[in-house]
């Protein structure tokens, strides 16, 4: 889609090279998002163990069990709610631009170009805002005792 939208006016001989570059950039962006997301949430792995493939999934660990024999205790439900509140508080405490970039990139899963267009800034600025937000959140959550 990006090739057709942005490079429809280019000669046909240049299209394979452009397609290869777009595919490479999109793949790298996806892996960078995954790495950042995993780095941020690896600090939250004290909630539950890992799943069978060795990856930690915050959403799976925070879902209330639906099977009667595995119901969540009141204590763990309260602890989970408090932890989520602390995370929410730290995200809200980020500077506006960092919070905006972080939420668009890692929660709405927009790519760098889309985020930059929506924020009205350069792609480099989006990357800088996201990097600073992840570092600030990681530090703040560790200070609150949310660590490995």
C-alpha positions as CSV (number, residue, x, y, z in Angstrom):
1,X,0.0,0.0,0.0
2,X,2.8,2.4,0.9
3,X,4.4,1.8,-2.5
4,X,1.2,2.5,-4.4
5,X,0.3,5.6,-2.3
6,X,3.7,7.3,-2.2
7,X,5.6,6.1,-5.3
8,X,2.9,5.6,-8.0
9,X,4.6,8.2,-10.2
10,X,8.0,6.5,-10.2
11,X,9.3,4.5,-13.2
12,X,8.6,0.7,-13.2
13,X,12.3,-0.1,-13.0
14,X,12.6,1.6,-9.6
15,X,9.6,-0.1,-8.0
16,X,11.3,-3.4,-7.0
17,X,14.1,-1.5,-5.1
18,X,11.5,0.8,-3.5
19,X,9.4,-2.1,-2.4
20,X,12.3,-3.9,-0.9
21,X,13.3,-0.7,1.1
22,X,9.7,-0.2,2.3
23,X,9.4,-3.8,3.4
24,X,12.7,-3.7,5.2
25,X,11.8,-0.5,7.0
26,X,8.4,-1.8,8.1
27,X,9.9,-5.0,9.4
28,X,12.5,-3.1,11.3
29,X,9.9,-0.8,12.8
30,X,7.8,-3.8,13.9
31,X,10.8,-5.5,15.6
32,X,11.8,-2.2,17.3
33,X,8.2,-1.8,18.7
34,X,8.3,-5.3,20.0
35,X,11.7,-4.8,21.6
36,X,10.6,-1.6,23.3
37,X,7.3,-3.1,24.4
38,X,9.1,-6.2,25.8
39,X,11.7,-4.0,27.6
40,X,9.0,-1.9,29.2
41,X,6.8,-4.8,30.3
42,X,9.6,-7.1,31.3
43,X,9.7,-5.2,34.5
44,X,6.1,-6.4,35.2
45,X,6.9,-10.1,35.0
46,X,6.6,-10.6,38.8
47,X,2.8,-10.9,38.3
48,X,2.8,-14.3,36.7
49,X,5.2,-16.8,35.2
50,X,5.9,-17.0,31.5
51,X,3.8,-18.9,29.1
52,X,5.0,-22.0,27.2
53,X,7.0,-20.2,24.6
54,X,8.9,-18.2,27.3
55,X,7.3,-14.8,26.6
56,X,5.6,-12.7,29.2
57,X,2.2,-11.3,28.2
58,X,0.9,-8.7,30.6
59,X,-2.7,-8.9,29.3
60,X,-2.8,-12.6,29.8
61,X,-1.5,-12.3,33.3
62,X,-4.0,-9.6,34.3
63,X,-7.1,-11.3,32.9
64,X,-9.4,-12.7,35.6
65,X,-9.5,-16.5,35.3
66,X,-12.9,-17.7,34.2
67,X,-12.6,-21.2,35.4
68,X,-14.2,-21.7,38.9
69,X,-11.3,-23.7,40.3
70,X,-8.8,-20.9,39.4
71,X,-10.7,-17.8,40.5
72,X,-8.7,-14.8,41.6
73,X,-8.4,-14.1,45.3
74,X,-9.5,-10.7,46.6
75,X,-6.0,-9.9,47.7
76,X,-4.5,-10.6,44.2
77,X,-7.3,-8.7,42.5
78,X,-6.6,-5.7,44.8
79,X,-2.9,-5.9,44.2
80,X,-3.4,-6.1,40.4
81,X,-5.8,-3.1,40.5
82,X,-3.2,-1.1,42.5
83,X,-0.4,-2.0,40.2
84,X,-2.5,-1.0,37.1
85,X,-3.3,2.3,38.8
86,X,0.4,3.0,39.5
87,X,1.2,2.3,35.8
88,X,-1.6,4.5,34.7
89,X,-0.4,7.3,37.0
90,X,3.1,7.0,35.6
91,X,1.9,7.2,32.0
92,X,-0.2,10.3,32.9
93,X,2.9,11.8,34.6
94,X,4.9,11.8,31.3
95,X,5.2,15.1,29.5
96,X,2.4,15.5,27.0
97,X,4.4,14.9,23.8
98,X,6.1,11.8,25.2
99,X,2.8,10.4,26.4
100,X,1.2,11.2,23.1
101,X,4.0,9.5,21.1
102,X,4.2,6.5,23.5
103,X,0.5,5.8,23.4
104,X,0.2,6.1,19.6
105,X,3.3,4.0,18.9
106,X,2.9,1.2,21.5
107,X,-0.8,1.1,22.3
108,X,-2.4,2.1,19.1
109,X,0.5,0.4,17.1
110,X,0.9,3.2,14.6
111,X,4.1,3.3,12.7
112,X,6.6,6.2,13.0
113,X,5.4,8.0,9.9
114,X,1.7,7.9,10.9
115,X,2.6,9.0,14.4
116,X,4.7,11.9,13.1
117,X,1.9,13.0,10.8
118,X,-0.7,13.0,13.6
119,X,1.6,14.8,16.0
120,X,2.8,17.3,13.4
121,X,6.5,16.6,13.9
122,X,9.4,14.8,12.3
123,X,9.9,11.0,12.5
124,X,13.1,11.6,14.5
125,X,11.1,13.6,17.1
126,X,8.7,10.7,17.4
127,X,11.5,8.3,18.0
128,X,13.1,10.6,20.6
129,X,9.8,11.1,22.4
130,X,9.2,7.4,22.5
131,X,12.6,6.5,23.7
132,X,12.5,9.1,26.5
133,X,9.0,7.9,27.5
134,X,10.1,4.3,27.7
135,X,13.1,5.1,29.8
136,X,11.1,7.4,32.1
137,X,8.4,4.7,32.6
138,X,10.9,2.0,33.2
139,X,12.7,4.1,35.8
140,X,9.5,5.2,37.5
141,X,8.1,1.7,37.7
142,X,11.3,0.4,39.1
143,X,11.2,3.1,41.8
144,X,7.7,2.0,42.7
145,X,8.9,-1.6,43.2
146,X,7.5,-2.9,39.9
147,X,10.6,-4.9,38.8
148,X,11.7,-8.4,37.7
